[in-house]
Amino acid sequence: MIGTGAREPRAIASLHDAATGRRFVLHATGLAVIGRRAPIDVPLGDDPFVSRRHAQLVAEGDDWFLVDLASANGSFVNQRRVTGSRRLEAGDLIQVGNTSLRFEAPGSRS
């Protein structure tokens, strides 16, 4: 469960899109929204299978969670649909629409 504690997350992570070479840095603010295009944190372009605000990544302490934002086509981690939230591990593959993003976090447990 994702809490709402005031403790600032220490986790710094990134998402890597191997198909395009893009890397999205997830800052210590602990919140990043994935969606169709800017001004969100992780813009994936005009993919018709990506909602405007599709999913978000939330840090809690050193852990990161993927939360689907009631997207029409769902969010997947390692080919499993996310319902609610899912804690991410270094190397997890996040699928949003036609885009696959590798989650990279030096402090993640494996």
N, CA, C and O atoms as a MOPAC input file, in Angstrom:
PM7 MOZYME 1SCF
protein

 N      0.84300 1    -1.17600 1     0.00000 1
 C      0.00000 1     0.00000 1     0.00000 1
 C      0.88900 1     1.23900 1     0.00000 1
 O      1.91200 1     1.27700 1     0.68300 1
 N      0.50600 1     2.21800 1    -0.74300 1
 C      1.28300 1     3.44600 1    -0.83500 1
 C      0.78500 1     4.40400 1     0.23600 1
 O     -0.40200 1     4.72500 1     0.29400 1
 N      1.70300 1     4.85800 1     1.08200 1
 C      1.34000 1     5.77500 1     2.14900 1
 C      1.43200 1     7.21800 1     1.69200 1
 O      1.79700 1     7.50800 1     0.55300 1
 N      1.09800 1     8.10100 1     2.59200 1
 C      1.15600 1     9.52500 1     2.28500 1
 C      2.07200 1    10.23400 1     3.26200 1
 O      1.88500 1    11.41700 1     3.54500 1
 N      3.07300 1     9.51400 1     3.78600 1
 C      3.99200 1    10.08800 1     4.75600 1
 C      4.74700 1    11.27500 1     4.18800 1
 O      4.92200 1    11.39400 1     2.97500 1
 N      5.19200 1    12.15200 1     5.07500 1
 C      5.86900 1    13.38000 1     4.65900 1
 C      7.35800 1    13.15500 1     4.41900 1
 O      8.04100 1    14.06400 1     3.94800 1
 N      7.87700 1    11.97100 1     4.72900 1
 C      9.29600 1    11.69900 1     4.54400 1
 C      9.66600 1    11.78900 1     3.07300 1
 O      9.02800 1    11.15000 1     2.23700 1
 N     10.68400 1    12.57100 1     2.74500 1
 C     11.09100 1    12.71000 1     1.34800 1
 C     11.80700 1    11.44900 1     0.89100 1
 O     12.74000 1    10.99900 1     1.55500 1
 N     11.39300 1    10.87200 1    -0.22100 1
 C     12.02400 1     9.64900 1    -0.69700 1
 C     13.47500 1     9.88000 1    -1.09000 1
 O     13.82100 1    10.91600 1    -1.65600 1
 N     14.30800 1     8.91200 1    -0.78600 1
 C     15.71900 1     8.99900 1    -1.16600 1
 C     15.97300 1     8.33200 1    -2.50800 1
 O     17.02400 1     8.52800 1    -3.11800 1
 N     15.01400 1     7.55000 1    -2.96000 1
 C     15.22200 1     6.77200 1    -4.17400 1
 C     15.32400 1     7.66500 1    -5.41100 1
 O     14.48000 1     8.53300 1    -5.63600 1
 N     16.34200 1     7.44500 1    -6.18500 1
 C     16.49200 1     8.07900 1    -7.49100 1
 C     16.53700 1     6.92000 1    -8.48500 1
 O     17.29900 1     5.97000 1    -8.30900 1
 N     15.73400 1     7.00600 1    -9.50600 1
 C     15.63100 1     5.91100 1   -10.46200 1
 C     15.47300 1     6.48400 1   -11.86000 1
 O     15.42600 1     7.70100 1   -12.04300 1
 N     15.38900 1     5.58900 1   -12.85400 1
 C     15.14700 1     6.04500 1   -14.21400 1
 C     14.38600 1     4.97500 1   -14.98300 1
 O     14.32700 1     3.81100 1   -14.58800 1
 N     13.80800 1     5.41200 1   -16.09000 1
 C     13.16000 1     4.51300 1   -17.04300 1
 C     13.93600 1     4.62100 1   -18.33900 1
 O     14.26900 1     5.72300 1   -18.77500 1
 N     14.22400 1     3.49300 1   -18.95400 1
 C     14.98500 1     3.48900 1   -20.18900 1
 C     14.16300 1     2.84400 1   -21.29200 1
 O     13.68600 1     1.71900 1   -21.14500 1
 N     13.99900 1     3.55700 1   -22.39400 1
 C     13.30000 1     3.05400 1   -23.57600 1
 C     14.36800 1     2.61100 1   -24.56800 1
 O     14.92800 1     3.44100 1   -25.28400 1
 N     14.65400 1     1.31700 1   -24.61800 1
 C     15.72500 1     0.79900 1   -25.47000 1
 C     15.43500 1     1.01800 1   -26.94700 1
 O     16.36400 1     1.17500 1   -27.74000 1
 N     14.16400 1     1.03300 1   -27.32900 1
 C     13.80700 1     1.20000 1   -28.73400 1
 C     14.21000 1     2.57200 1   -29.26900 1
 O     14.59200 1     2.69700 1   -30.43200 1
 N     14.12500 1     3.60600 1   -28.41800 1
 C     14.43800 1     4.96300 1   -28.87700 1
 C     15.69800 1     5.52400 1   -28.23300 1
 O     16.22400 1     6.54300 1   -28.68000 1
 N     16.18400 1     4.86400 1   -27.18400 1
 C     17.35300 1     5.36500 1   -26.46300 1
 C     17.01600 1     6.42900 1   -25.44000 1
 O     17.91100 1     6.93500 1   -24.76200 1
 N     15.74100 1     6.78200 1   -25.31100 1
 C     15.34700 1     7.80900 1   -24.33500 1
 C     15.49400 1     7.28300 1   -22.91400 1
 O     15.25200 1     6.10800 1   -22.63700 1
 N     15.89500 1     8.18200 1   -22.02200 1
 C     15.97400 1     7.86600 1   -20.59500 1
 C     15.23800 1     8.96200 1   -19.83200 1
 O     15.46700 1    10.15300 1   -20.04500 1
 N     14.36400 1     8.53900 1   -18.95300 1
 C     13.59100 1     9.46800 1   -18.12600 1
 C     14.06400 1     9.30700 1   -16.68800 1
 O     13.98600 1     8.21500 1   -16.12500 1
 N     14.55300 1    10.38800 1   -16.09700 1
 C     15.05600 1    10.35000 1   -14.72300 1
 C     13.91000 1    10.61300 1   -13.75600 1
 O     13.13600 1    11.55500 1   -13.92800 1
 N     13.81500 1     9.76700 1   -12.73900 1
 C     12.80900 1     9.91200 1   -11.69800 1
 C     13.49500 1    10.55500 1   -10.50500 1
 O     14.37200 1     9.95500 1    -9.88400 1
 N     13.09800 1    11.76100 1   -10.19200 1
 C     13.77000 1    12.56300 1    -9.17100 1
 C     13.27700 1    12.23000 1    -7.77100 1
 O     12.29800 1    11.50700 1    -7.59300 1
 N     13.97100 1    12.76800 1    -6.79300 1
 C     13.66500 1    12.51900 1    -5.39100 1
 C     12.33500 1    13.10800 1    -4.94300 1
 O     11.95000 1    12.92700 1    -3.78800 1
 N     11.62000 1    13.81000 1    -5.82500 1
 C     10.28000 1    14.28000 1    -5.45500 1
 C      9.36300 1    13.08600 1    -5.23800 1
 O      8.37400 1    13.17800 1    -4.51100 1
 N      9.69500 1    11.96000 1    -5.87300 1
 C      8.96900 1    10.72900 1    -5.61700 1
 C      7.67900 1    10.54400 1    -6.37500 1
 O      6.87500 1     9.68700 1    -6.00800 1
 N      7.44800 1    11.32300 1    -7.42800 1
 C      6.22200 1    11.17900 1    -8.20100 1
 C      6.50400 1    11.51900 1    -9.65300 1
 O      7.09100 1    12.56200 1    -9.94500 1
 N      6.09300 1    10.65200 1   -10.56200 1
 C      6.25700 1    10.90500 1   -11.99500 1
 C      5.05600 1    10.30900 1   -12.72500 1
 O      4.67300 1     9.16700 1   -12.47400 1
 N      4.46800 1    11.08400 1   -13.62500 1
 C      3.30400 1    10.63200 1   -14.39000 1
 C      3.74000 1    10.23500 1   -15.79300 1
 O      4.47500 1    10.96300 1   -16.45900 1
 N      3.27400 1     9.06400 1   -16.23200 1
 C      3.51000 1     8.55200 1   -17.58400 1
 C      2.24600 1     8.81900 1   -18.39200 1
 O      1.14100 1     8.56300 1   -17.91500 1
 N      2.40000 1     9.33100 1   -19.60800 1
 C      1.22100 1     9.58400 1   -20.42900 1
 C      1.56000 1     9.90400 1   -21.85900 1
 O      2.67500 1     9.66500 1   -22.32300 1
 N      0.57600 1    10.45000 1   -22.55800 1
 C      0.69600 1    10.64400 1   -23.99600 1
 C      1.66900 1    11.74300 1   -24.38600 1
 O      2.47100 1    11.54000 1   -25.29700 1
 N      1.63300 1    12.88700 1   -23.74100 1
 C      2.57500 1    13.94600 1   -24.12100 1
 C      2.70500 1    14.97600 1   -23.00600 1
 O      1.89500 1    15.02400 1   -22.08000 1
 N      3.75300 1    15.80300 1   -23.11900 1
 C      4.05200 1    16.83600 1   -22.11400 1
 C      2.80700 1    17.69000 1   -21.89200 1
 O      1.98900 1    17.83700 1   -22.80000 1
 N      2.66000 1    18.23900 1   -20.72900 1
 C      3.62300 1    18.54500 1   -19.67800 1
 C      3.76400 1    17.48100 1   -18.59800 1
 O      4.09700 1    17.82700 1   -17.46400 1
 N      3.53300 1    16.23100 1   -18.88300 1
 C      3.74300 1    15.18600 1   -17.88700 1
 C      5.22300 1    14.83900 1   -17.78800 1
 O      6.03000 1    15.34000 1   -18.57100 1
 N      5.58700 1    13.98900 1   -16.83600 1
 C      6.99600 1    13.67900 1   -16.56200 1
 C      7.61100 1    12.70500 1   -17.55900 1
 O      8.78900 1    12.82000 1   -17.89700 1
 N      6.81800 1    11.74700 1   -18.03100 1
 C      7.30400 1    10.73200 1   -18.97200 1
 C      6.37300 1    10.73100 1   -20.18500 1
 O      5.45100 1     9.91800 1   -20.25900 1
 N      6.61200 1    11.64600 1   -21.14000 1
 C      5.74900 1    11.72400 1   -22.32200 1
 C      6.09900 1    10.64300 1   -23.34700 1
 O      7.26000 1    10.48400 1   -23.72400 1
 N      5.08100 1     9.90400 1   -23.79300 1
 C      5.31300 1     8.80600 1   -24.73400 1
 C      4.79400 1     9.11200 1   -26.12800 1
 O      4.61400 1     8.19400 1   -26.92800 1
 N      4.54900 1    10.37100 1   -26.43700 1
 C      4.13300 1    10.74000 1   -27.79000 1
 C      2.66400 1    10.50000 1   -28.03100 1
 O      1.86400 1    10.50700 1   -27.09500 1
 N      2.30600 1    10.28800 1   -29.27400 1
 C      0.90400 1    10.18200 1   -29.67200 1
 C      0.41600 1     8.74700 1   -29.82000 1
 O     -0.45500 1     8.48300 1   -30.64900 1
 N      0.94600 1     7.82700 1   -29.05000 1
 C      0.52200 1     6.42400 1   -29.07700 1
 C     -0.96800 1     6.35200 1   -28.72600 1
 O     -1.35100 1     6.75900 1   -27.63000 1
 N     -1.81900 1     5.84400 1   -29.63100 1
 C     -3.25800 1     5.80000 1   -29.36900 1
 C     -3.63800 1     4.84200 1   -28.23600 1
 O     -4.77200 1     4.87800 1   -27.75800 1
 N     -2.71200 1     3.99200 1   -27.80200 1
 C     -2.98000 1     3.04300 1   -26.72300 1
 C     -2.55000 1     3.56400 1   -25.35600 1
 O     -2.66800 1     2.86000 1   -24.35300 1
 N     -2.04400 1     4.81100 1   -25.31700 1
 C     -1.61900 1     5.44600 1   -24.06800 1
 C     -2.61400 1     6.54300 1   -23.72500 1
 O     -2.92100 1     7.39500 1   -24.55800 1
 N     -3.11300 1     6.51800 1   -22.49800 1
 C     -4.02100 1     7.56100 1   -22.03200 1
 C     -3.23600 1     8.84600 1   -21.78000 1
 O     -2.01400 1     8.82900 1   -21.62600 1
 N     -3.96100 1     9.94600 1   -21.74300 1
 C     -3.30300 1    11.24000 1   -21.50800 1
 C     -2.49800 1    11.19800 1   -20.20300 1
 O     -1.34000 1    11.61500 1   -20.17500 1
 N     -3.10200 1    10.70300 1   -19.13800 1
 C     -2.43200 1    10.43500 1   -17.85400 1
 C     -2.64400 1     8.94900 1   -17.59600 1
 O     -3.67900 1     8.55600 1   -17.05900 1
 N     -1.69100 1     8.13700 1   -17.96800 1
 C     -1.85500 1     6.69300 1   -18.02000 1
 C     -1.51700 1     6.00500 1   -16.68900 1
 O     -2.30400 1     5.21500 1   -16.16900 1
 N     -0.34900 1     6.31500 1   -16.15700 1
 C      0.11600 1     5.66700 1   -14.92700 1
 C      1.04000 1     6.63200 1   -14.19900 1
 O      1.48100 1     7.63400 1   -14.76300 1
 N      1.32500 1     6.32000 1   -12.95400 1
 C      2.29500 1     7.14000 1   -12.23600 1
 C      3.23100 1     6.25000 1   -11.45400 1
 O      2.88600 1     5.13200 1   -11.06900 1
 N      4.41600 1     6.76700 1   -11.22900 1
 C      5.40500 1     6.11100 1   -10.39800 1
 C      5.50000 1     6.90800 1    -9.11100 1
 O      5.63200 1     8.13200 1    -9.12900 1
 N      5.43000 1     6.20100 1    -8.00300 1
 C      5.43800 1     6.84300 1    -6.69600 1
 C      6.53500 1     6.19300 1    -5.85700 1
 O      6.63200 1     4.96800 1    -5.78700 1
 N      7.35700 1     7.02600 1    -5.22300 1
 C      8.39900 1     6.51400 1    -4.34000 1
 C      7.90800 1     6.55700 1    -2.90700 1
 O      7.27000 1     7.51600 1    -2.47200 1
 N      8.22000 1     5.50400 1    -2.19500 1
 C      7.96300 1     5.45100 1    -0.76200 1
 C      9.23500 1     4.93100 1    -0.11700 1
 O      9.54900 1     3.74500 1    -0.21200 1
 N      9.96600 1     5.82300 1     0.53900 1
 C     11.27500 1     5.43800 1     1.05200 1
 C     12.18700 1     5.12200 1    -0.12300 1
 O     12.34700 1     5.94500 1    -1.02400 1
 N     12.78100 1     3.94400 1    -0.12000 1
 C     13.65800 1     3.52500 1    -1.20700 1
 C     12.93200 1     2.71200 1    -2.26800 1
 O     13.54700 1     2.29900 1    -3.25100 1
 N     11.65400 1     2.47800 1    -2.09200 1
 C     10.88100 1     1.66600 1    -3.03100 1
 C     10.09200 1     2.55100 1    -3.98700 1
 O      9.65100 1     3.64400 1    -3.63200 1
 N      9.92600 1     2.04600 1    -5.21600 1
 C      9.09700 1     2.71200 1    -6.22600 1
 C      7.93300 1     1.79900 1    -6.56400 1
 O      8.08000 1     0.57800 1    -6.61400 1
 N      6.77200 1     2.40200 1    -6.79700 1
 C      5.55800 1     1.67000 1    -7.13700 1
 C      4.99200 1     2.22300 1    -8.44200 1
 O      5.05500 1     3.42600 1    -8.69500 1
 N      4.43600 1     1.33300 1    -9.26900 1
 C      3.70300 1     1.74400 1   -10.46300 1
 C      2.22200 1     1.66200 1   -10.12600 1
 O      1.74800 1     0.65100 1    -9.60700 1
 N      1.49400 1     2.73600 1   -10.42500 1
 C      0.05800 1     2.80500 1   -10.18100 1
 C     -0.62100 1     3.13700 1   -11.50100 1
 O     -0.32300 1     4.16400 1   -12.11000 1
 N     -1.53500 1     2.27300 1   -11.95000 1
 C     -2.30000 1     2.56800 1   -13.16100 1
 C     -3.36200 1     3.60300 1   -12.80300 1
 O     -4.02500 1     3.48400 1   -11.77300 1
 N     -3.52500 1     4.61600 1   -13.64800 1
 C     -4.47700 1     5.70000 1   -13.38900 1
 C     -5.79100 1     5.46600 1   -14.12900 1
 O     -6.29400 1     6.36100 1   -14.80800 1
 N     -6.34300 1     4.26400 1   -13.99500 1
 C     -7.59800 1     3.88600 1   -14.65400 1
 C     -7.50800 1     4.06700 1   -16.16400 1
 O     -8.46200 1     4.51300 1   -16.80100 1
 N     -6.35700 1     3.71900 1   -16.73200 1
 C     -6.16000 1     3.84800 1   -18.17900 1
 C     -7.04600 1     2.85200 1   -18.91900 1
 O     -7.39300 1     1.79800 1   -18.38600 1
 N     -7.40300 1     3.19300 1   -20.13800 1
 C     -8.27900 1     2.33100 1   -20.93700 1
 C     -7.61100 1     1.00300 1   -21.29300 1
 O     -8.28000 1    -0.03000 1   -21.32800 1
 N     -6.29800 1     1.01600 1   -21.55700 1
 C     -5.60800 1    -0.18400 1   -22.02400 1
 C     -4.70300 1    -0.83600 1   -20.98700 1
 O     -4.05500 1    -1.84000 1   -21.28200 1
 N     -4.64900 1    -0.28900 1   -19.79200 1
 C     -3.90200 1    -0.90500 1   -18.71100 1
 C     -2.40900 1    -0.63800 1   -18.75600 1
 O     -1.86100 1    -0.17300 1   -19.75600 1
 N     -1.77300 1    -0.94800 1   -17.63800 1
 C     -0.32200 1    -0.86600 1   -17.48900 1
 C      0.14900 1    -2.24700 1   -17.06100 1
 O     -0.54500 1    -2.95000 1   -16.32700 1
 N      1.32900 1    -2.62900 1   -17.52400 1
 C      1.83300 1    -3.96400 1   -17.26700 1
 C      3.25400 1    -3.90100 1   -16.73600 1
 O      4.04400 1    -3.05200 1   -17.15100 1
 N      3.57300 1    -4.79800 1   -15.82200 1
 C      4.94300 1    -4.96800 1   -15.34100 1
 C      5.28700 1    -6.43200 1   -15.56600 1
 O      4.61500 1    -7.32900 1   -15.05700 1
 N      6.34300 1    -6.65800 1   -16.33500 1
 C      6.77000 1    -8.01500 1   -16.68100 1
 C      5.60700 1    -8.84100 1   -17.22300 1
 O      5.43100 1   -10.00100 1   -16.85300 1
 N      4.82900 1    -8.23800 1   -18.08900 1
 C      3.70700 1    -8.83700 1   -18.81400 1
 C      2.50500 1    -9.15600 1   -17.93100 1
 O      1.61500 1    -9.89600 1   -18.34900 1
 N      2.46400 1    -8.60800 1   -16.71400 1
 C      1.31300 1    -8.80600 1   -15.83600 1
 C      0.62000 1    -7.46900 1   -15.61900 1
 O      1.25300 1    -6.46900 1   -15.28300 1
 N     -0.69300 1    -7.47500 1   -15.81800 1
 C     -1.46200 1    -6.24100 1   -15.66700 1
 C     -1.41600 1    -5.76500 1   -14.21900 1
 O     -1.53100 1    -6.55700 1   -13.28500 1
 N     -1.24700 1    -4.46300 1   -14.05500 1
 C     -1.19900 1    -3.85000 1   -12.73200 1
 C     -2.60800 1    -3.46600 1   -12.31300 1
 O     -3.28900 1    -2.71400 1   -13.01100 1
 N     -3.03500 1    -3.97800 1   -11.18900 1
 C     -4.29000 1    -3.54900 1   -10.57100 1
 C     -3.89600 1    -2.96800 1    -9.21900 1
 O     -3.21400 1    -3.62500 1    -8.43300 1
 N     -4.31400 1    -1.77000 1    -8.95500 1
 C     -3.85400 1    -1.09600 1    -7.74100 1
 C     -2.44100 1    -0.59300 1    -7.95800 1
 O     -2.18400 1     0.16600 1    -8.89400 1
 N     -1.52700 1    -1.00800 1    -7.10400 1
 C     -0.12900 1    -0.60800 1    -7.26800 1
 C      0.76300 1    -1.83900 1    -7.24200 1
 O      0.38200 1    -2.88800 1    -6.72200 1
 N      1.94100 1    -1.70000 1    -7.80100 1
 C      2.91200 1    -2.80100 1    -7.82400 1
 C      4.29000 1    -2.24900 1    -7.54100 1
 O      4.74000 1    -1.31100 1    -8.20000 1
 N      4.97200 1    -2.84000 1    -6.54300 1
 C      6.33700 1    -2.42600 1    -6.23100 1
 C      7.25300 1    -2.87600 1    -7.35500 1
 O      7.14800 1    -3.99600 1    -7.85400 1
 N      8.15400 1    -1.98300 1    -7.74500 1
 C      9.07600 1    -2.26100 1    -8.85000 1
 C     10.42700 1    -2.71800 1    -8.33900 1
 O     10.89300 1    -2.28300 1    -7.28600 1
 N     11.04200 1    -3.59600 1    -9.09700 1
 C     12.39700 1    -4.08100 1    -8.84400 1
 C     13.27900 1    -3.60900 1    -9.99000 1
 O     12.79800 1    -3.41000 1   -11.10600 1
 N     14.55500 1    -3.43100 1    -9.72200 1
 C     15.48900 1    -3.06400 1   -10.78900 1
 C     15.39700 1    -4.08900 1   -11.90700 1
 O     15.43000 1    -5.29500 1   -11.66000 1
 N     15.28300 1    -3.60500 1   -13.13900 1
 C     15.19800 1    -4.48200 1   -14.29900 1
 C     13.78700 1    -4.81100 1   -14.73600 1
 O     13.60800 1    -5.40400 1   -15.80000 1
 N     12.76800 1    -4.44700 1   -13.95300 1
 C     11.38600 1    -4.71900 1   -14.35600 1
 C     11.07800 1    -4.02000 1   -15.67400 1
 O     11.57400 1    -2.92600 1   -15.94200 1
 N     10.26000 1    -4.66300 1   -16.48400 1
 C      9.84500 1    -4.11200 1   -17.77500 1
 C      8.42000 1    -3.58700 1   -17.64300 1
 O      7.49100 1    -4.35100 1   -17.37900 1
 N      8.25300 1    -2.28200 1   -17.82700 1
 C      6.94700 1    -1.62900 1   -17.76000 1
 C      6.44200 1    -1.44900 1   -19.18400 1
 O      7.14000 1    -0.88100 1   -20.02400 1
 N      5.23100 1    -1.93100 1   -19.46200 1
 C      4.62400 1    -1.79300 1   -20.78400 1
 C      3.44500 1    -0.84800 1   -20.67400 1
 O      2.50600 1    -1.09200 1   -19.91600 1
 N      3.50300 1     0.24200 1   -21.44300 1
 C      2.42600 1     1.22800 1   -21.51200 1
 C      2.16400 1     1.46900 1   -22.98700 1
 O      3.00700 1     2.02300 1   -23.69200 1
 N      0.98900 1     1.05200 1   -23.45400 1
 C      0.70800 1     1.15400 1   -24.88600 1
 C      1.73700 1     0.35900 1   -25.66200 1
 O      2.01700 1    -0.79600 1   -25.33900 1
 N      2.30100 1     0.98300 1   -26.69200 1
 C      3.31800 1     0.31600 1   -27.52400 1
 C      4.74000 1     0.52800 1   -27.02200 1
 O      5.69400 1     0.17400 1   -27.71500 1
 N      4.89800 1     1.09800 1   -25.83100 1
 C      6.21900 1     1.43200 1   -25.31100 1
 C      6.59600 1     0.52500 1   -24.15300 1
 O      5.79800 1     0.29400 1   -23.24500 1
 N      7.81900 1     0.01300 1   -24.19500 1
 C      8.38500 1    -0.76400 1   -23.09300 1
 C      9.48900 1     0.05500 1   -22.44800 1
 O     10.37600 1     0.56800 1   -23.13100 1
 N      9.43000 1     0.17200 1   -21.13300 1
 C     10.40900 1     0.94300 1   -20.38100 1
 C     11.04200 1     0.04800 1   -19.32500 1
 O     10.33500 1    -0.60900 1   -18.56200 1
 N     12.35500 1     0.02000 1   -19.27900 1
 C     13.06800 1    -0.75900 1   -18.26300 1
 C     13.26600 1     0.12100 1   -17.03400 1
 O     13.79700 1     1.22700 1   -17.13700 1
 N     12.83600 1    -0.37400 1   -15.86600 1
 C     13.00200 1     0.36200 1   -14.62000 1
 C     14.40300 1     0.11300 1   -14.08300 1
 O     14.82300 1    -1.03200 1   -13.91900 1
 N     15.12000 1     1.19700 1   -13.81300 1
 C     16.48500 1     1.10800 1   -13.31400 1
 C     16.58800 1     1.89600 1   -12.01800 1
 O     16.28300 1     3.08800 1   -11.98300 1
 N     17.01600 1     1.23300 1   -10.96100 1
 C     17.15500 1     1.89900 1    -9.67000 1
 C     18.29500 1     1.23200 1    -8.90100 1
 O     18.20200 1     0.05900 1    -8.54000 1
 N     19.36000 1     1.97500 1    -8.65300 1
 C     20.51500 1     1.40300 1    -7.96000 1
 C     20.17700 1     0.83500 1    -6.59100 1
 O     20.79600 1    -0.13800 1    -6.16100 1
 N     19.20200 1     1.42700 1    -5.89300 1
 C     18.89000 1     0.96800 1    -4.53700 1
 C     17.79500 1    -0.06200 1    -4.46100 1
 O     17.44000 1    -0.47700 1    -3.35800 1
 N     17.23300 1    -0.50400 1    -5.58700 1
 C     16.12600 1    -1.45300 1    -5.55300 1
 C     16.59600 1    -2.81400 1    -5.07400 1
 O     17.71300 1    -3.25100 1    -5.35300 1
 N     15.69400 1    -3.47600 1    -4.33500 1
 C     15.97500 1    -4.85200 1    -3.92900 1
 C     15.73100 1    -5.74900 1    -5.12000 1
 O     14.84200 1    -5.47400 1    -5.92600 1
 N     16.50800 1    -6.82600 1    -5.25200 1
 C     16.27300 1    -7.77400 1    -6.33900 1
 C     15.96100 1    -9.13600 1    -5.82600 1
 O     15.73600 1   -10.05600 1    -6.61300 1

